[in-house]
Amino acid sequence: MELNWKEKTIVIVDDTKLNFVLLKTILRKTEANIVWLENGQEVIDYVKNLNVVDLILMDIRMPIIDGIEASKVIKKIAPQIPIIIQTASVMGEAYDDIKNSGCDDTIFKPIDSAKLINKIQNQLEKKSNK
């Protein structure tokens, strides 16, 4: 599948540089603009400052403000921005927290690159059809 997301800005929110590098590598062929932020507070501030954001890839476990709380705040500020939560947690309370975060989709670690691209494509299409 040939993707051209040159006009899209994807914000990756993850406090681990290795995870960011992996996601950036997966997204390289899409030519999307990639922004890296390291915690929930940074992404909240980024959205509040009216920066262009077409999609957010949000880790859950981060310092200052975690991904669940950051997602809830962002959905109040800018509900049109799709958020895909990335997590290794798939059971119990963590699953309920994800479900209640307001996020638009979830991808589980380890990240499958084809699934990630498909999920992003689906969210970008939904956003453009609104």
QUIDASUL-V783325 format. One record per backbone hydrogen bond with DSSP energy under -0.5 kcal/mol. CO is the residue of the C=O (numbers start at 1). NH is the residue of the N-H. Records with the same first field share a line. If there is no record, write none. Layout:
BEGIN
CO->NH / NH
END
This chain:
BEGIN
1->3
5->8 / 33
8->10 / 33
9->11 / 54 / 55
10->12 / 35
11->13 / 57
12->14 / 37
13->59
15->17
16->20
17->21
18->22
19->23
20->24
21->25
22->26
23->27
24->28
25->28
27->30 / 31 / 32
28->31
30->5
33->10
35->12 / 37
37->14
39->43
40->44
41->45
42->46
43->47
44->48
45->49
46->51
47->50
54->82
55->11
56->58 / 84
57->13 / 59
58->86
60->62 / 67
63->40 / 65
65->40
66->70
67->71
68->72
69->73
70->74
71->75
72->76
73->76 / 77
74->78
78->81
80->82
82->56
83->85 / 104 / 105
84->58
85->107
86->60
87->109
88->90
91->94 / 95
92->96
93->97
94->98
95->99
96->100
98->101 / 103
99->102
105->85
107->87
111->113
112->116
113->117
114->118
115->119
116->120
117->121
118->122
119->123
120->124
121->125
122->126
123->127
124->128
125->129
126->130
127->130
END
